[in-house]
Amino acid sequence: MIELPFDVNEYDPAVSEKLADWSPGESPGGFFHEHETLYRTEDGNYFILLEGGLFSRFHAFPGSEIWYGGSNIQPVSKDEAYGWCEHTGNYEVVDEQR
């Protein structure tokens, strides 16, 4: 089993607030599909859930399924979360969170 540098229970999308999402590529279900979702935990920590198809950048992450692509959780600071929002065009989230 792979040790993660953070508590996976803290960064659980099922119990965190979804703030924004972004899909830079093809539609869901494709081999190159990529989707990023920004969340905030109950403790006020931010993280991005990265998901993608078989040929996406996210397939190489530990725990990826061979045929289905992969996913990963990336904890980020508040400033990194704001930077991600600006990069992805989710400006309203920055305004709401300040």
C-alpha positions in Angstrom: 0.0 0.0 0.0 1.3 3.5 -0.9 1.7 6.0 2.0 0.2 9.4 1.1 1.7 12.6 2.6 -1.7 13.6 3.9 -4.8 12.2 5.7 -7.1 10.9 3.0 -10.1 11.2 5.5 -9.4 15.0 5.7 -9.5 15.4 1.9 -12.7 13.4 1.2 -14.8 14.9 -1.7 -17.9 13.3 -0.2 -17.8 15.4 2.9 -16.1 18.6 1.5 -17.6 21.6 -0.2 -17.3 21.6 -4.0 -16.2 25.1 -5.0 -15.4 24.9 -8.8 -14.5 22.5 -11.6 -12.7 22.6 -14.9 -12.3 20.3 -17.8 -9.5 21.4 -20.2 -9.9 18.6 -22.8 -12.4 16.3 -24.4 -15.8 15.3 -23.0 -16.2 12.8 -20.1 -15.6 9.2 -20.9 -12.8 9.7 -23.5 -9.3 8.3 -23.1 -7.8 11.9 -23.0 -10.5 13.3 -20.7 -9.3 15.4 -17.8 -11.3 17.0 -15.0 -10.2 19.0 -12.0 -12.5 19.9 -9.1 -11.6 22.3 -6.3 -12.9 21.5 -2.8 -12.7 23.0 0.7 -12.8 20.7 3.7 -14.8 21.4 6.9 -11.5 22.6 8.5 -11.0 25.2 5.7 -8.3 23.3 3.8 -8.3 23.3 0.0 -7.7 20.4 -2.4 -8.1 19.6 -6.0 -9.5 16.3 -7.2 -7.7 15.4 -10.4 -9.5 12.8 -12.6 -8.7 11.6 -16.1 -9.0 8.9 -18.8 -6.6 6.2 -19.8 -4.3 8.6 -21.8 -4.7 11.6 -19.5 -1.9 13.2 -17.4 -3.6 11.7 -14.4 -3.4 8.0 -15.4 0.2 7.6 -14.1 -0.8 8.4 -10.5 -0.5 5.6 -7.9 -3.7 3.6 -7.6 -4.9 4.3 -11.2 -7.0 1.6 -12.8 -5.5 0.1 -15.9 -8.6 0.5 -18.1 -10.4 3.4 -16.5 -7.8 6.1 -16.1 -7.0 7.5 -12.7 -7.6 10.1 -10.0 -5.5 11.9 -7.4 -6.1 14.3 -4.6 -3.7 17.3 -4.5 -3.9 19.4 -1.3 -3.2 23.1 -2.0 -2.8 26.3 0.0 -5.4 29.1 -0.1 -3.2 31.1 -2.4 -2.7 28.1 -4.7 -6.5 27.5 -4.7 -7.0 31.2 -5.7 -4.4 30.9 -8.4 -6.1 27.7 -9.8 -9.4 29.6 -9.9 -7.9 32.5 -11.8 -6.1 30.1 -14.2 -9.3 28.1 -14.9 -11.6 31.2 -15.1 -13.5 30.5 -11.9 -13.2 34.1 -10.8 -16.5 34.1 -8.8 -15.0 31.6 -6.4 -12.1 33.9 -5.5 -14.6 36.7 -4.8 -16.8 34.4 -2.7 -13.9 33.0 -0.6 -12.2 36.3 0.3 
